[in-house]
Amino acid sequence: MSTVRARCQWRHTHICKTFVMAALSMGRVVGLGRGALCRAVVSGRTLSTTSTAHGKEYIIAAPAGVDGNVGLITLNRPKALNALCSPLMAELSAQLNEYEADPKIGAIVITGSTKAFAAGADIKEMAPKEFPAAYTDNFLADWTSVSSIKKPVIAAVNGFALGGGCELAMMCDIIYAGDKAMFGQPEILLGTIPGAGGTQRLTHAIGKSKAMELVLTGGKIDAKAAEKAGLVARIYPAEELVDEVVKVADKIAQLSTPIVMMAKEGVNKSFEMSLQEGLNYERLMFHSTFATADRAEGMAAFVEKRTADFKNK
């Protein structure tokens, strides 16, 4: 390479990296880590981005993954450590429903910042409420839309996931954590109790004794303890977390979407049914896969020793 060409290449790389750093600082490019973003821009690869200019104030959403088949949602209230408020949850619910209806999206990832996935619910919003309004309005009932999404939803948790933040993570199908993540249900310290699933999902995830300890003391557990207890599937270095979770989501998104939905439904039913009822339900779902073209394609590909080409049919 000539000296002039080398200098031009260096300047191009430097300018691209400067653009990426600026974009990251403004929260306008999501779905890839800093290093991956730099490599993508330097190589000329197009990045899909969504900013708050598109009508969303509290979240940033963009397709991610190799073919854009992963819906990546980033909670975006940095000054409040992503404290959950009704407008944020309304935006999150709307975006989840949008991804649910998008045939190109096969899996969804929810994440926050490196400091906080979500540090809890917005106490300033909650404090003035009184029982009649909280009860008649069924406060928090509409915060649980994550659990009604049929496509896989994965939480990528860095930093604090406390109170409502921990509950939001537990509504997801899989939780992956950064090595500095912290989980807890500290509502008892505020004179109240969890209201969006903390006493229920946490107990299912880690057992009665450990859940009772966290709920009654308001204590926290770190990522290693959460993984050991079964709350977290795997731990990654904080700076690599989102990239690694997107890779997992991308792997899922390459599979048959209706079959993935059936598998997710089967696992979730195990929390709602007796063992025998669950086994009967699983067998019925298994039999129903034989009505799909993707089941025929998957088995044919295995026999023929080739990669399956699923059509979501």
Residue, then its C-alpha position, 0 to 999 in steps of 0.5 A: m500500500s502506498t503512503v498516500r493510500a495508507r494515510c487515506q485509509w487511516r483518516h477514513t478509519h479515524i473518522c468512522k470511529t469518531f462517528v461511532m463514538a459520537a453515535l454511542s454517546m447519543g444513544r442513537v446506534v444500538g445492537l452492537g458493541r463498540g468494537a463491532l460498531c467500529r468494525a462495521v462502519v469501517s468496513g462499510r456495512t450498513l447499520s439499522t438505527t432507530s432514535t427517539a426522533h421516531g416518537k419514542e422517548y423512553i426506549i430505543a428500538a432497532p433490528a439487530g443480528v446478522d440479517g436483522n431478525v432480532g428486535l433489540i429494545t434498549l430502555n432509555r431513561p439514563k438520568a433515572l437509571n431506567a426507572l420504570c414509569s407508565p409511559l416507558m412501559a406503554e412504549l415498551s408494550a407497543q414496541l413488543n407488539e410491533y415486533e410480535a407482528d413483524p414476520k421478519i423478527g424471530a426473537i426479541v432482546i430487552t436491555g438497558s445501560t451498563k449502569a442499570f437494566a432498570a433500577g426499579a419503578d418510578i417512585k415519584e410516579m407511585a408515591p402520590k397514589e392512594f388505594p381506591a385509584a390503585y385498585t380501581d385502575n388496576f395499577l401495574a396490570d398493564w406492565t406485564s405485557v412482556s409475558s404475553i408475547k409469543k416470540p422469545v423475549i430475552a433480557a440482557v441485564n447489566g447493572f441494577a435490576l431491582g424491584g420492577g426492573c427485576e420483575l421485568a427481567m423475570m417476565c422474559d424467557i431467558i435472563y443473561a447477565g453482565d458480570k456486574a449485574m445486581f438483582g433484588q426486590p427491595e420494595i419492603l424497604l419502601g413499606t410495600i411489596p412487589g406488585a408485578g410478579g416479584t413474589q411469584r416469579l422469583t419463587h418459581a425461579i429460585g425457590k421459596s427460601k431464597a425468594m423469601e429472604l430477598v423479599l423480606t429483607g430487601g437484599k440484593i444478589d450479584a450475577k454469580a449468585a443469581e446464576k447459581a440460584g437459577l435466575v440467570a442462564r449465563i454470565y458475560p463480561a459487561e461490555e460483551l453482554v449485548d453482543e453475545v445475547v444478540k448472537v443467542a437471539d439470532k440463533i433462535a431467530q433462524l429456526s422455525t418461528p411457529i415451532v419456537m413459539m410452541a416450545k416456549e409455550g410448552v415450557n411456560k405451561s409447566f408452571e401452570m399445570s400438574l405434571q400429568e397435565g403438562l405431559n399431555y399438553e406437551r404431547l398434543m403440541f408435539h403432535s401438532t408440529f406434524a401439521t407444519a411444513d417446517r417439521a417436514e423440512g427439518m426432518a428431511a434436512f437431517v436425513e439428507k445431511r443439509t441445513a434446514d430451510f425453514k419458511n415459518k409454515 
